[in-house]
Amino acid sequence: MDTIYVTGHRNPDTDSIVSAMAYAALRNSLGDREYTAACLGRLSDETQAVLERFDSKPPQLLENVRTQVCDLAYDTPPTLNAGATIGRAWEVLHGEGISAIPITNEDGTLFSMLSAGDVAAHDMSSVQNSRVENVPLYNLLSVVEGKLLNSAGQMVDSISGDVVIALPTSRKNLQFSGKDSIVVCGDQPDMIRQALEIGVCCVIACQAEISEELRTMPTETCLISTPLDAYRAVRLINHALPISRICKQEGMILFHLEDYIDDVREIVLQSRFHIYPILDENEKVVGTLSRRHLLRPRRKRVVLVDHNEVAQSVRGLDQAEILEIIDHHRLADIQTGNPIYVRNEPVGSTTTIVAEMYQDKGLMPSEKMAGLMAAAITSDTVMFKSPTCTRRDIDMANRMARIANVSLEELGHMIFSASGGDNRSVEELLKTDFKEFHIAGYNLAVSQITCADSDHMMLRKEEFLSAMEAMKKGRGYDMILLMLTDVLLEGTRLLYLGDEQSIRQAFNCKVGDNTVFLPKVMSRKKQVIPALSALWG
């Protein structure tokens, strides 16, 4: 089954991570086994503490959802070892109706590619040159369906020489070119005897009864019988050579499963080849790619939770298929090619919505999952003090806490005590819960750190401002804000860089020294962004 990724926003907070985990678990519990929770960045100390508290592993890291070779419905033709015969390769090419196959080493790694054109070119060259060199005896017996008739053949590993067809003739003494010949004849005992006496390299008797006398003649000649006629036997001698003899290894173009289709397409458009080998992470051959696979590639499938803005979503989203959106933020700029299921509700936490979906489906979350959901709701509503918090959030958090047998007060204390970040750089802290917004032509970035002691965080004010200045210049923001939201003070210390007048007008406050305290401001979504949107809009 193709994976469906459930992912929150970049720089994920606890609500983003847990809502993805809970929704994936819900769908999988209902029989949709292909859902996988994913995260788009480093987990915050708070989220890590929550996961550890409930003995849960973090979701897999998803860097982007750009279409890769692994997303294509590529071909998986048989592979042949480089030591197999050209005849066997032709059987596979013809039998499978394909124009090329991968040739591998014994460990499954790529040796080369072999096309029907390579076999045809080899056949044409054999018309001009009847000599063959070092044909493995076992290969020869295989392709001509032959049987070894004398003891001399037991001492031979390979044969070389000019291929000679000995036709019936009135002359009694035919002269071959000597020991360096491979004689192909029919039911011609005298000719076979003469060849054995001369000691040619090999005699291939076609559709002939070989007497015991000829079988036991003292000779160094390898004597083989075949049920094939002479014409087919001669043609197939050249097919007894190992594939490695005609494969070209220079200038090979190959791709890996993790390669991006954008890059693959550019290479293919400039190449003269039609089929390309595909390798896995261990360099083993897993299939082949042709131009037709690039025409309508399958897209990765995603469910977005806790966001619906392109700037906050997984990279490469334009190449993915969005199946659903579950969110509690304003509707933004994500577009879809088809109608999808959207559940967007004015509550304080996306996890509240997911928990209600469990109820809708008549499914009780596990004790561990209920604990995670209780923690996520508590975190995103800032212990129910955020203006985004609703009665539904409080009731659902209490229900999940009862199922998990945990105290919301103790959970909240653990969550916001984990946000101190003394052991982390200011750059890391800024990126923990960092979101970009595009409002009326303004490029805005807002980071939020929710803590229980903002005075302690303010000791690093100059460090924060220096890092914010670097980000503002490097990414071209018009304004960058840091919200130090204090759950005990029930307000936010706002550090800002940008138009000071906009801060004063938006929040009706006195400004100075790049800092302002905003009492009762706890929510980026419901208080900070709307205030700036109203001013700039």
C-alpha positions as CSV (number, residue, x, y, z in Angstrom):
1,M,0.0,0.0,0.0
2,D,1.2,3.6,-0.8
3,T,1.9,5.6,2.4
4,I,-0.4,8.5,3.3
5,Y,1.6,11.0,5.4
6,V,-0.2,12.9,8.1
7,T,1.8,16.0,8.8
8,G,1.5,19.1,10.9
9,H,3.3,22.4,10.2
10,R,7.0,23.3,10.1
11,N,8.8,23.9,13.4
12,P,6.1,21.8,15.0
13,D,4.6,22.3,18.4
14,T,3.0,19.6,20.6
15,D,-0.4,20.1,19.1
16,S,0.9,19.6,15.6
17,I,2.8,16.5,16.4
18,V,0.1,14.8,18.6
19,S,-2.7,15.6,16.2
20,A,-0.8,14.0,13.4
21,M,0.0,10.9,15.5
22,A,-3.6,10.6,16.8
23,Y,-5.2,11.0,13.4
24,A,-2.9,8.4,11.8
25,A,-3.7,6.0,14.7
26,L,-7.4,6.6,14.3
27,R,-7.4,5.9,10.5
28,N,-5.2,2.8,11.0
29,S,-7.5,1.5,13.8
30,L,-10.4,1.7,11.3
31,G,-8.6,-0.5,8.8
32,D,-6.8,2.1,6.7
33,R,-3.3,0.7,7.4
34,E,-1.4,3.1,5.1
35,Y,-1.5,6.2,7.3
36,T,1.8,7.4,8.8
37,A,2.4,10.3,11.1
38,A,5.3,12.6,10.1
39,C,7.0,15.7,11.4
40,L,8.7,18.5,9.5
41,G,11.4,19.5,11.9
42,R,13.2,19.1,15.2
43,L,10.9,18.5,18.2
44,S,10.8,21.1,20.9
45,D,11.9,20.3,24.4
46,E,8.3,20.5,25.5
47,T,7.1,18.0,22.8
48,Q,10.0,15.6,23.6
49,A,9.1,15.7,27.3
50,V,5.5,14.9,26.5
51,L,6.4,11.9,24.3
52,E,8.8,10.6,26.9
53,R,6.2,11.0,29.6
54,F,3.9,8.7,27.7
55,D,6.6,6.4,26.4
56,S,5.9,7.3,22.7
57,K,8.3,7.4,19.7
58,P,8.3,10.6,17.6
59,P,6.9,10.5,14.1
60,Q,9.2,10.0,11.2
61,L,11.0,13.0,9.8
62,L,9.6,14.1,6.4
63,E,11.8,16.6,4.6
64,N,9.7,17.1,1.6
65,V,7.0,15.5,-0.6
66,R,8.5,16.1,-4.0
67,T,7.8,13.2,-6.4
68,Q,10.7,10.7,-6.4
69,V,11.5,7.7,-8.5
70,C,10.1,5.5,-5.7
71,D,6.7,7.0,-6.3
72,L,6.6,5.9,-10.0
73,A,5.0,2.7,-11.2
74,Y,8.3,1.7,-12.7
75,D,8.9,-1.7,-14.3
76,T,10.4,-4.7,-12.5
77,P,11.7,-6.9,-15.3
78,P,13.8,-10.0,-14.6
79,T,17.5,-9.4,-14.0
80,L,20.3,-11.7,-15.3
81,N,23.7,-12.3,-14.0
82,A,26.6,-11.1,-16.2
83,G,27.7,-14.7,-16.6
84,A,24.4,-15.9,-18.2
85,T,24.4,-16.6,-21.9
86,I,23.3,-14.2,-24.6
87,G,20.8,-16.8,-25.6
88,R,19.2,-16.7,-22.2
89,A,19.1,-12.9,-22.4
90,W,17.3,-13.1,-25.7
91,E,14.7,-15.6,-24.4
92,V,13.9,-13.1,-21.5
93,L,13.8,-10.1,-23.8
94,H,11.5,-11.9,-26.3
95,G,9.4,-13.7,-23.7
96,E,8.8,-10.6,-21.6
97,G,8.3,-8.3,-24.6
98,I,10.8,-5.8,-23.4
99,S,13.6,-4.0,-25.1
100,A,16.2,-4.0,-22.3
101,I,17.0,-5.7,-19.1
102,P,19.4,-5.0,-16.2
103,I,22.5,-7.2,-15.9
104,T,23.8,-7.7,-12.4
105,N,26.7,-8.9,-10.5
106,E,26.3,-11.9,-8.1
107,D,25.4,-9.6,-5.2
108,G,22.6,-7.9,-7.1
109,T,24.5,-4.7,-7.9
110,L,24.4,-3.3,-11.4
111,F,26.9,-4.6,-14.0
112,S,25.3,-3.1,-17.1
113,M,22.2,-2.8,-19.2
114,L,21.5,-5.1,-22.2
115,S,19.2,-4.2,-25.0
116,A,17.7,-6.1,-27.9
117,G,19.8,-3.9,-30.1
118,D,23.0,-5.1,-28.4
119,V,22.0,-8.7,-29.2
120,A,21.2,-7.8,-32.8
121,A,24.4,-5.9,-33.3
122,H,26.4,-8.9,-31.9
123,D,24.5,-11.3,-34.3
124,M,25.3,-9.1,-37.3
125,S,29.0,-8.9,-36.4
126,S,29.1,-12.7,-36.1
127,V,28.1,-12.9,-39.8
128,Q,31.3,-11.0,-40.7
129,N,33.5,-12.9,-38.3
130,S,33.0,-16.6,-37.8
131,R,35.6,-16.9,-35.0
132,V,34.6,-17.2,-31.3
133,E,36.9,-17.0,-28.3
134,N,36.7,-18.7,-25.0
135,V,33.1,-19.9,-25.1
136,P,32.4,-21.6,-21.7
137,L,31.6,-25.2,-22.4
138,Y,28.6,-25.3,-20.0
139,N,27.2,-22.3,-21.8
140,L,27.6,-24.0,-25.2
141,L,25.9,-27.2,-24.0
142,S,23.0,-25.1,-22.6
143,V,22.2,-23.1,-25.7
144,V,22.5,-25.9,-28.3
145,E,20.8,-28.4,-25.9
146,G,23.9,-30.5,-26.3
147,K,25.3,-33.6,-24.7
148,L,29.0,-34.3,-24.1
149,L,29.9,-37.6,-25.6
150,N,33.6,-38.3,-24.9
151,S,36.1,-38.1,-22.1
152,A,38.2,-35.4,-23.7
153,G,35.3,-33.0,-23.2
154,Q,35.6,-33.5,-19.4
155,M,39.0,-31.8,-19.5
156,V,37.8,-28.7,-21.5
157,D,36.4,-25.6,-19.8
158,S,36.0,-23.4,-22.9
159,I,36.4,-23.5,-26.6
160,S,37.8,-21.1,-29.2
161,G,38.2,-21.2,-32.9
162,D,36.7,-20.6,-36.4
163,V,33.3,-22.0,-36.8
164,V,33.2,-24.3,-39.8
165,I,30.1,-26.0,-41.3
166,A,31.2,-29.3,-42.8
167,L,28.7,-30.1,-45.7
168,P,28.4,-33.5,-47.3
169,T,30.8,-33.7,-50.3
170,S,32.2,-36.2,-52.7
171,R,35.8,-35.6,-51.5
172,K,37.0,-38.1,-49.0
173,N,39.7,-36.0,-47.4
174,L,38.4,-32.7,-46.2
175,Q,41.0,-30.4,-44.7
176,F,39.9,-28.2,-41.8
177,S,41.9,-25.2,-40.6
178,G,43.5,-27.4,-38.0
179,K,43.0,-27.7,-34.2
180,D,41.8,-24.1,-34.1
181,S,38.4,-25.0,-35.5
182,I,34.9,-25.7,-34.3
183,V,33.3,-28.1,-36.8
184,V,29.5,-28.3,-37.1
185,C,28.3,-31.3,-39.1
186,G,25.3,-33.6,-39.6
187,D,25.1,-37.4,-39.5
188,Q,28.5,-37.8,-41.2
189,P,30.6,-40.5,-39.4
190,D,33.6,-40.2,-41.8
191,M,33.8,-36.4,-41.4
192,I,33.5,-36.7,-37.6
193,R,36.2,-39.3,-37.6
194,Q,38.5,-37.1,-39.7
195,A,37.9,-34.1,-37.4
196,L,38.7,-36.2,-34.4
197,E,41.9,-37.5,-36.0
198,I,43.0,-34.0,-36.8
199,G,42.2,-32.9,-33.3
200,V,40.1,-29.9,-33.9
201,C,38.9,-27.9,-30.9
202,C,35.3,-29.2,-31.0
203,V,32.9,-31.2,-33.1
204,I,29.2,-30.5,-32.8
205,A,27.2,-33.3,-34.4
206,C,23.7,-32.2,-35.4
207,Q,20.8,-34.8,-35.3
208,A,23.3,-37.6,-35.6
209,E,23.8,-41.1,-34.1
210,I,27.4,-41.3,-32.8
211,S,28.9,-44.8,-32.6
212,E,30.7,-46.1,-29.7
213,E,33.8,-46.2,-31.8
214,L,33.8,-42.5,-32.3
215,R,32.9,-41.8,-28.7
216,T,36.0,-43.7,-27.5
217,M,38.5,-42.6,-30.1
218,P,41.7,-41.2,-28.5
219,T,41.6,-37.5,-29.2
220,E,41.8,-34.1,-27.6
221,T,38.7,-33.0,-29.4
222,C,35.5,-32.2,-27.5
223,L,32.6,-34.2,-29.1
224,I,29.1,-32.8,-28.6
225,S,25.7,-34.0,-30.0
226,T,22.7,-31.8,-30.4
227,P,19.1,-32.3,-31.6
228,L,19.2,-29.0,-33.4
229,D,20.0,-28.7,-37.2
230,A,23.3,-27.3,-38.3
231,Y,22.0,-23.8,-39.1
232,R,20.5,-23.2,-35.7
233,A,23.6,-24.7,-34.0
234,V,25.9,-22.3,-35.8
235,R,23.8,-19.3,-35.0
236,L,23.5,-20.3,-31.3
237,I,27.2,-20.8,-30.8
238,N,27.5,-17.0,-30.6
239,H,24.6,-17.0,-28.2
240,A,26.7,-19.1,-25.8
241,L,29.0,-16.3,-24.9
242,P,28.4,-14.6,-21.5
243,I,26.4,-11.5,-21.5
244,S,29.3,-9.6,-20.1
245,R,31.1,-9.9,-23.5
246,I,28.7,-7.6,-25.3
247,C,27.5,-5.3,-22.5
248,K,28.7,-1.7,-22.5
249,Q,29.6,-0.3,-19.1
250,E,30.9,3.2,-20.2
251,G,28.5,6.1,-20.1
252,M,25.7,4.3,-18.2
253,I,22.9,6.5,-16.8
254,L,21.2,5.2,-13.7
255,F,18.8,6.5,-11.1
256,H,18.1,5.7,-7.4
257,L,14.8,5.4,-5.7
258,E,15.3,8.6,-3.8
259,D,16.1,10.7,-6.8
260,Y,13.6,13.5,-7.6
261,I,11.6,13.4,-10.8
262,D,12.4,17.0,-11.6
263,D,16.1,16.1,-11.8
264,V,15.5,12.7,-13.5
265,R,13.4,14.4,-16.2
266,E,16.1,16.8,-17.1
267,I,18.7,14.0,-17.5
268,V,16.3,11.8,-19.6
269,L,15.5,14.6,-21.9
270,Q,19.2,15.0,-22.8
271,S,19.9,11.3,-23.1
272,R,19.6,9.0,-26.1
273,F,18.7,6.0,-24.0
274,H,15.2,4.8,-23.6
275,I,15.4,2.6,-20.5
276,Y,17.4,3.2,-17.3
277,P,18.2,1.0,-14.3
278,I,16.9,1.9,-10.8
279,L,18.9,1.1,-7.7
280,D,18.0,1.1,-4.0
281,E,19.9,2.6,-1.1
282,N,22.2,-0.5,-1.2
283,E,23.0,-0.1,-4.9
284,K,20.9,-3.2,-5.7
285,V,18.9,-3.2,-8.9
286,V,15.1,-2.9,-8.2
287,G,13.7,-2.0,-11.6
288,T,13.8,0.1,-14.8
289,L,12.5,3.5,-15.8
290,S,11.5,4.6,-19.2
291,R,10.2,8.0,-20.6
292,R,6.6,6.9,-20.3
293,H,6.8,6.6,-16.6
294,L,7.5,10.4,-16.4
295,L,4.4,11.5,-18.2
296,R,1.9,11.0,-15.4
297,P,3.9,10.2,-12.2
298,R,2.1,9.1,-9.0
299,R,2.1,11.8,-6.4
300,K,2.8,11.4,-2.7
301,R,-0.4,11.7,-0.7
302,V,-0.7,13.8,2.4
303,V,-3.2,14.8,5.1
304,L,-2.5,18.3,6.6
305,V,-3.3,18.9,10.3
306,D,-3.0,22.1,12.4
307,H,-2.2,24.3,9.4
308,N,-3.4,25.2,5.9
309,E,-0.8,27.6,4.6
310,V,1.8,26.8,2.0
311,A,4.6,28.6,3.8
312,Q,4.0,26.5,6.9
313,S,3.5,23.2,5.1
314,V,5.9,20.5,3.9
315,R,8.2,21.4,1.1
316,G,7.2,20.2,-2.3
317,L,3.5,20.3,-1.5
318,D,2.7,21.5,-5.0
319,Q,3.9,18.0,-6.2
320,A,1.7,16.1,-3.7
321,E,-1.9,15.1,-3.6
322,I,-3.7,16.7,-0.6
323,L,-6.4,14.3,0.7
324,E,-7.7,16.1,3.8
325,I,-7.2,19.2,6.0
326,I,-8.0,19.2,9.7
327,D,-7.2,22.5,11.3
328,H,-8.3,25.3,13.7
329,H,-6.6,28.2,12.0
330,R,-7.9,30.8,9.5
331,L,-8.3,29.5,5.9
332,A,-5.2,30.5,3.9
333,D,-3.7,29.8,0.5
334,I,-3.5,26.1,0.0
335,Q,-5.2,24.9,-3.2
336,T,-6.2,21.4,-4.3
337,G,-6.8,19.9,-7.7
338,N,-9.9,18.0,-6.5
339,P,-12.6,18.4,-3.8
340,I,-11.3,17.1,-0.5
341,Y,-12.5,16.6,3.1
342,V,-11.8,19.7,5.2
343,R,-12.6,20.0,8.9
344,N,-11.9,23.5,10.2
345,E,-13.4,24.4,13.6
346,P,-12.9,27.4,16.0
347,V,-11.4,25.6,18.9
348,G,-8.1,26.0,20.8
349,S,-6.4,22.9,19.6
350,T,-6.5,20.7,16.5
351,T,-6.1,17.7,18.8
352,T,-9.6,18.6,20.2
353,I,-11.0,18.1,16.8
354,V,-9.2,14.8,16.3
355,A,-10.4,13.5,19.7
356,E,-14.0,14.3,18.7
357,M,-13.4,12.3,15.5
358,Y,-12.6,9.3,17.7
359,Q,-15.9,9.8,19.4
360,D,-17.7,10.2,16.0
361,K,-16.2,6.8,14.9
362,G,-17.1,5.1,18.3
363,L,-13.5,4.4,19.1
364,M,-11.8,4.9,22.5
365,P,-8.1,6.0,22.2
366,S,-5.6,4.0,24.1
367,E,-4.5,5.2,27.5
368,K,-1.1,6.3,26.0
369,M,-2.8,8.2,23.1
370,A,-5.3,9.8,25.4
371,G,-2.5,11.1,27.6
372,L,-0.7,12.6,24.6
373,M,-4.0,14.3,23.4
374,A,-4.6,15.7,26.9
375,A,-1.1,17.1,26.9
376,A,-1.5,18.6,23.4
377,I,-4.8,20.4,24.3
378,T,-3.3,21.7,27.5
379,S,-0.2,23.0,25.6
380,D,-2.0,24.7,22.8
381,T,-4.6,26.4,25.0
382,V,-1.8,27.5,27.4
383,M,-3.4,25.6,30.3
384,F,-6.8,26.9,29.1
385,K,-5.9,30.5,29.5
386,S,-5.6,31.3,25.8
387,P,-8.4,33.3,24.2
388,T,-8.7,30.5,21.6
389,C,-9.7,28.0,24.3
390,T,-13.3,26.9,24.2
391,R,-15.5,24.8,26.5
392,R,-15.0,21.9,24.0
393,D,-11.2,22.0,24.6
394,I,-11.6,21.9,28.4
395,D,-14.2,19.1,28.3
396,M,-12.1,17.0,25.9
397,A,-8.9,17.6,27.8
398,N,-10.6,16.4,31.0
399,R,-12.0,13.3,29.2
400,M,-8.6,12.4,27.8
401,A,-7.0,12.9,31.2
402,R,-9.5,10.6,32.8
403,I,-8.8,7.9,30.2
404,A,-5.1,8.3,30.7
405,N,-5.4,8.6,34.5
406,V,-3.3,11.8,34.6
407,S,-3.7,15.2,36.3
408,L,-4.0,18.1,33.9
409,E,-2.4,20.4,36.4
410,E,0.6,18.2,36.8
411,L,0.7,17.8,33.0
412,G,0.6,21.5,32.5
413,H,3.4,22.2,35.0
414,M,5.6,19.6,33.3
415,I,4.9,21.0,29.8
416,F,5.8,24.6,30.5
417,S,8.7,23.8,32.8
418,A,10.2,22.0,29.8
419,S,10.2,25.2,27.7
420,G,13.1,26.9,29.5
421,G,15.7,26.0,27.0
422,D,18.8,26.9,29.0
423,N,20.8,24.3,27.2
424,R,19.7,25.4,23.7
425,S,20.9,28.3,21.5
426,V,18.6,31.2,20.8
427,E,18.5,30.2,17.2
428,E,17.1,26.8,18.2
429,L,14.6,28.4,20.5
430,L,13.4,30.8,17.8
431,K,12.8,28.0,15.4
432,T,10.9,25.8,17.9
433,D,7.4,27.3,17.2
434,F,8.2,29.5,14.2
435,K,5.6,30.5,11.5
436,E,5.7,32.7,8.5
437,F,2.8,34.8,7.3
438,H,2.1,36.9,4.2
439,I,-0.4,39.6,4.9
440,A,-1.2,42.4,2.4
441,G,2.2,42.3,0.9
442,Y,4.0,42.2,4.2
443,N,6.3,39.2,5.0
444,L,6.0,38.5,8.7
445,A,7.5,35.9,11.0
446,V,6.3,35.1,14.5
447,S,8.0,32.8,16.9
448,Q,6.3,31.8,20.2
449,I,7.9,30.4,23.3
450,T,5.4,29.5,26.0
451,C,7.0,29.3,29.5
452,A,6.4,29.7,33.2
453,D,9.2,32.3,33.8
454,S,9.6,34.9,31.0
455,D,11.9,37.0,33.3
456,H,14.4,34.2,33.0
457,M,14.1,34.1,29.2
458,M,14.5,37.9,29.0
459,L,18.0,37.6,30.4
460,R,18.9,36.5,26.8
461,K,17.1,39.4,25.2
462,E,20.1,40.8,23.3
463,E,21.0,37.3,22.0
464,F,17.4,36.9,20.8
465,L,17.4,40.3,19.0
466,S,20.8,39.6,17.4
467,A,19.5,36.2,16.0
468,M,16.2,37.8,14.9
469,E,18.1,40.5,13.0
470,A,20.1,37.9,11.2
471,M,17.0,36.0,10.2
472,K,15.2,39.2,9.2
473,K,18.0,40.1,6.8
474,G,18.7,36.6,5.6
475,R,15.0,35.8,4.7
476,G,13.8,39.3,3.8
477,Y,11.1,39.7,6.4
478,D,9.5,43.1,6.9
479,M,8.9,42.3,10.5
480,I,9.9,39.5,12.9
481,L,8.4,38.9,16.3
482,L,9.2,36.8,19.3
483,M,6.3,36.1,21.8
484,L,7.5,35.0,25.2
485,T,4.2,33.9,26.5
486,D,4.1,33.6,30.3
487,V,1.4,31.2,31.6
488,L,1.8,32.6,35.2
489,L,1.7,36.3,34.2
490,E,-1.1,35.5,31.7
491,G,0.5,37.8,29.1
492,T,3.3,38.0,26.5
493,R,6.6,39.8,26.4
494,L,6.9,40.7,22.8
495,L,10.3,41.3,21.2
496,Y,10.1,42.8,17.7
497,L,12.2,44.0,14.8
498,G,10.6,46.1,12.1
499,D,8.1,49.0,11.9
500,E,7.7,50.1,15.5
501,Q,4.7,52.2,14.6
502,S,2.8,49.1,13.4
503,I,3.4,47.5,16.8
504,R,2.1,50.6,18.6
505,Q,-1.0,50.9,16.5
506,A,-1.8,47.2,16.3
507,F,-1.6,46.6,20.1
508,N,-2.3,50.2,21.3
509,C,0.7,50.2,23.6
510,K,3.8,52.1,24.3
511,V,6.9,50.8,22.6
512,G,10.6,51.2,23.0
513,D,13.8,49.2,23.2
514,N,12.3,46.5,20.8
515,T,10.2,45.2,23.7
516,V,6.6,45.5,24.9
517,F,4.5,43.6,27.4
518,L,1.0,42.6,26.2
519,P,-1.2,41.6,29.1
520,K,-3.8,38.9,28.4
521,V,-2.2,38.3,25.0
522,M,-1.6,34.5,24.8
523,S,-2.5,33.6,21.3
524,R,-0.5,34.2,18.1
525,K,-3.4,32.9,16.0
526,K,-6.3,34.9,17.6
527,Q,-4.6,38.0,19.0
528,V,-1.3,38.9,17.3
529,I,-2.0,37.9,13.6
530,P,-5.5,39.4,13.6
531,A,-4.3,42.7,15.0
532,L,-1.6,43.1,12.4
533,S,-3.9,41.9,9.6
534,A,-6.5,44.5,10.6
535,L,-3.8,47.2,10.6
536,W,-2.2,46.3,7.2
537,G,-5.3,45.1,5.5
